[in-house]
Amino acid sequence: MLNQYSRTELLFGKEAMEKIRNSRVAVFGIGGVGGYAVEALARSGVGTLDLIDDDKICLTNLNRQIYATRKTVGKYKVDVAAERIADIDPGIIVNTYKTFFTPETAEQFDFQKFDYVIDAIDTVTGKIELVMQAQKSGVPIISCMGAGNKLDPTAFEVADIYETEICPLARVMRRELKKRNVQSLKVVYSKEPAIAPIDDMEISCRAHCICPPGTVRKCTARRQVPGSNAFVPSVAGLIIAGEVLKDLSKK
């Protein structure tokens, strides 16, 4: 019977689409990368999505985040994402968590309930904890490396963390995961060397913070506010979604 996923089914087949529909995917970080991953997963019919992010949409998110519009500034990202998913397919179960994922908040999540985990968060400690929790629960995970300060969306590759090069975040992750005896981690990373953002305090969040009221982790606390655009993080997110869907369809 013709339905909203019929065009996708022409490529995946009915059995694979049923596997995707019966899957539960947790997406940690619903920003420039994670937002586009969620969008693709929802439009591909993933049955249950867990969205984890404590951040609110800021005006400076409009240049790259799919859930950011003038109307949604100041709203929680997970709430806006859940509303949009309901418009795409009201049959998708969406669980939202206004949580900043860290080793201290990890106990809030039962990773054994997930069929796949997407790591689209920024902090090294959080990323490592996600990997360790997924490994302990036997759940597949894919992790995004650095997507800020880049201009070439064609430079992304899918690889094992120990096969990566150039990316500074990947280098730190390799070192830390090796210490913890993690043998493998599927990642999306860019071989493009990071570009140093222009040091212009007139357009810097550090000098002109416009974070919504109640924002706990403001850009002013960062050593450097990264430059970003609409076409690099989105590509990383879509690549991640594609990898997840391919893996889920083969389970």
C-alpha positions in Angstrom: 0.0 0.0 0.0 1.3 3.4 -0.9 2.4 5.5 2.1 4.8 8.3 3.0 7.8 5.9 3.0 7.0 4.2 -0.3 9.9 5.9 -2.1 12.3 4.8 0.6 11.0 1.3 0.5 11.8 1.1 -3.2 15.4 1.2 -2.2 15.5 -0.6 1.1 12.7 -3.2 0.6 9.8 -4.1 2.9 11.7 -6.2 5.4 14.3 -3.6 5.9 11.6 -0.9 6.4 10.0 -3.0 9.1 13.3 -3.3 10.9 13.7 0.4 10.8 10.2 1.0 12.0 10.8 -1.3 15.0 14.1 0.4 15.9 14.8 2.8 18.7 17.6 5.4 18.2 19.0 7.7 20.8 20.4 11.0 19.5 22.6 12.9 22.0 23.0 16.5 20.9 20.3 18.1 18.7 22.3 20.9 17.2 23.8 21.4 13.7 24.8 17.8 13.3 22.3 16.0 15.5 19.3 17.9 14.2 19.8 16.9 10.6 20.4 13.3 11.7 17.1 13.3 13.6 15.3 14.8 10.6 16.6 12.1 8.2 15.7 9.3 10.7 12.2 10.6 11.2 11.6 11.0 7.4 12.9 7.4 7.0 10.4 5.9 9.5 12.4 5.1 12.6 9.8 4.1 15.1 11.2 5.5 18.3 13.5 8.4 18.8 15.1 9.5 22.1 16.4 13.1 21.9 18.8 14.3 24.5 19.8 18.0 24.7 19.4 20.6 27.5 20.0 23.6 25.2 17.6 26.3 24.0 17.6 27.7 20.5 19.6 30.9 20.1 19.6 33.4 17.4 23.1 32.4 16.3 21.7 28.8 15.7 19.7 30.0 12.7 22.7 29.8 10.4 22.9 26.0 10.6 20.4 24.2 12.8 17.3 22.8 11.2 15.0 23.4 14.2 16.1 27.0 14.6 13.7 29.7 13.2 12.7 33.1 14.4 9.6 31.5 15.9 11.6 28.9 17.9 14.3 31.1 19.4 14.2 30.6 23.2 12.5 27.2 23.0 14.1 23.9 24.0 15.6 22.2 21.0 14.1 18.8 22.0 10.6 20.3 22.3 10.8 21.9 18.9 12.2 18.7 17.4 9.4 16.6 18.9 6.8 19.0 17.5 8.3 18.8 14.0 8.6 15.0 14.1 4.9 14.8 15.0 4.1 16.9 11.9 6.2 14.5 9.8 4.8 11.3 11.2 2.6 11.3 14.3 3.1 7.6 14.7 6.8 8.0 15.7 7.4 7.8 19.5 9.5 10.6 20.7 11.1 10.7 24.1 12.7 14.0 25.1 15.3 14.7 27.8 16.4 18.2 28.8 19.7 16.8 30.0 23.3 17.8 29.4 25.0 14.4 29.0 28.0 13.8 31.2 29.4 10.9 33.2 27.3 12.3 36.1 24.0 12.2 34.2 24.7 8.9 32.4 22.7 6.9 34.9 19.5 8.5 33.7 19.6 6.4 30.6 19.2 2.7 30.1 21.3 2.1 27.0 20.1 -1.5 26.6 16.8 -0.1 25.4 18.4 1.5 22.4 19.1 -0.2 19.1 21.6 2.5 18.1 23.2 5.6 19.7 24.3 8.7 17.8 26.9 10.9 19.5 26.5 14.5 18.3 27.7 16.3 21.4 30.7 18.6 21.8 32.4 17.6 25.1 35.2 15.0 25.1 34.1 13.7 28.5 30.6 13.2 27.4 31.6 11.5 24.1 33.8 9.1 25.9 31.1 8.3 28.4 28.7 7.6 25.6 31.1 5.2 24.0 31.7 3.4 27.2 28.0 3.1 28.0 27.2 1.8 24.5 30.0 -0.7 24.6 29.0 -2.0 28.1 25.4 -2.5 26.8 26.4 -3.9 23.4 24.7 -1.2 21.5 26.2 0.1 18.2 27.2 3.8 18.3 28.4 6.3 15.7 30.2 9.4 16.8 30.7 12.7 15.1 34.1 14.4 15.3 34.8 18.1 14.8 32.4 19.9 12.3 33.1 23.5 13.4 35.6 25.9 11.7 35.3 24.0 8.4 34.1 24.9 4.9 34.4 21.7 2.8 31.4 19.4 3.2 33.0 16.9 0.8 35.9 16.2 3.2 33.9 14.0 5.5 34.6 10.3 5.7 33.2 7.3 7.6 36.0 5.4 9.4 37.1 3.7 12.5 38.5 6.1 15.1 41.9 4.5 14.9 42.0 5.2 11.1 41.4 8.9 11.4 43.9 11.7 10.8 44.1 15.5 10.9 41.0 16.1 13.1 42.2 17.4 16.5 39.1 16.0 18.3 39.6 12.6 16.7 43.2 12.7 18.0 42.1 13.2 21.5 39.4 10.6 21.3 41.9 8.0 19.9 44.2 8.7 22.9 41.5 8.5 25.5 39.7 5.4 24.0 43.0 3.6 23.7 43.6 4.1 27.5 40.2 2.5 28.1 40.9 -0.4 25.8 38.2 0.5 23.3 39.1 -1.5 20.2 36.9 0.2 17.7 34.5 3.2 17.2 32.6 4.1 14.0 33.0 7.9 13.4 32.2 10.5 10.8 35.2 13.0 10.5 36.6 15.5 8.2 40.1 15.6 6.8 39.8 19.3 6.2 42.2 21.3 8.5 40.3 23.5 10.9 40.2 27.2 9.9 41.0 29.8 12.5 37.8 31.9 13.0 38.2 35.7 12.5 38.9 37.4 15.8 36.2 40.1 15.6 34.7 41.0 18.9 32.0 43.0 17.2 30.3 39.8 16.1 31.5 37.5 18.9 29.2 35.8 21.3 31.8 36.2 23.9 31.4 40.0 23.8 27.7 40.1 22.9 26.0 37.1 24.5 22.4 36.7 23.4 21.7 33.3 24.9 18.0 32.8 25.9 17.2 33.4 29.6 17.9 30.4 31.7 20.8 29.2 29.5 23.3 27.4 31.8 26.2 26.8 29.5 26.8 30.0 27.6 29.3 30.7 24.8 31.0 33.2 27.0 32.5 30.4 28.9 34.3 29.0 25.9 37.9 29.6 25.1 36.9 30.1 21.5 33.6 30.4 19.8 33.8 28.3 16.6 32.8 29.5 13.2 30.0 27.5 11.5 27.7 27.4 8.4 24.7 25.7 7.0 26.4 23.2 4.7 29.1 21.4 6.8 27.4 20.2 10.0 24.2 19.3 8.1 26.2 17.0 5.8 27.8 15.3 8.8 24.4 14.7 10.3 23.0 13.2 7.1 26.0 10.9 6.7 25.5 9.7 10.2 21.8 9.1 9.6 22.6 7.1 6.4 25.0 4.9 8.3 22.5 4.2 11.1 19.7 3.4 8.6 22.0 1.0 6.6 23.0 -0.8 9.8 19.5 -1.0 11.2 18.1 -2.4 8.0 20.7 -5.2 8.1 20.0 -6.3 11.6 
